[in-house]
Amino acid sequence: MKSLIDKFNRKINYLRVSVTDRCNLRCVYCTPIEGVLKISHEEILRYEEILRVVEVAVKKGISKVRVTGGEPLVRKGVVNFIRFLSKIHGVQDLSLTTNGILLRDFATALFDAGLRRINVSIDSLNRLKFKEITGGGDLKRVWKGTEEAMRSGLSPVKINTVVIRGVNDDEIIDFARLSMDNPYHIRFIELMPIGSTGQWNEDRYVSSEEVKNKIESFKRLCPINKKEGGGPARMFRFEGATGKIGFISPFSDHFCSSCNRLRLTADGKLRTCLFSDKEVDLKPTLRETSDNSSLERLIDFAISNKAERHFLGEKSPKKCSRNMSAIGG
């Protein structure tokens, strides 16, 4: 297989694919203040167009693909899309991120279609607080979906938790405890300043180190040696625990030097950094020509302009103007 290497000698092998900007929740750190401005149906890439991009990218060296949204399970035909994705020669790792609302109905079908790993976003274990954070989400329904994912064979099931001071930072140890008797990977993620959401300010931010210290006030964590290319999380576990605990620190301890990913937005923009507004529009080429060499050149151009790092945490950094709901998680 070919390798995609950028000018900073990083191997780019991971493509995150947003299949929709629509979502059935309104999470406080994702939804923009002005509300979600929906992209028109005509502007969203068709499944066959996304598959074409993935096929070209895989031939160039991409081996990991994650399907995201918005909420990917709200788009009709997503299971069949996963089935086609799983059959692309060279896709060695296929996963999906979901808010879990529809997961109970889809888990088995997704596994049968070829999906093997899943991430579920859960930001509170308190029913009322969860409803407030998500703009009306049903925690019981999400947990039933998460349990169904485990039963269906999806593994590992990762639980993503964005820690927000004064909102859910009092639940850190409760989340960590979940890993003791369950094979979940609990991943604590720093709140990120993206778009125009009203939730971000310095007072709300909790560093991964603070989260880790709070967990270790309960029980000592043992570090886990991570395989190369295993993702940005620093992994730990409690001694004797069934599951794992991870920390993703884009703000306090960025992992830019090992960043291996590209992002394809639902409207066809290829992005090389979550925190940058630089993007390459693939849609005109997808719709005007069947010549894949043109797509290859655009992918090469995007990678050649991939920045060495983001500038979060520095004085007056330029914040990404696109909201997370428009980029894809």
Beta strands, then each sheet from edge to edge (+ up, - down):
strand 1: 4-5
strand 2: 11-12
strand 3: 14-18
strand 4: 64-68
strand 5: 93-98
strand 6: 117-121
strand 7: 157-163
strand 8: 185-190
strand 9: 221-223
strand 10: 234-238
strand 11: 244-248
strand 12: 261-264
strand 13: 269-271
strand 14: 279-281
sheet 1: 1+ 2-
sheet 2: 9+ 10- 11+ 8+ 7+ 6+ 5+ 4+ 3+ 12+ 13- 14+
end
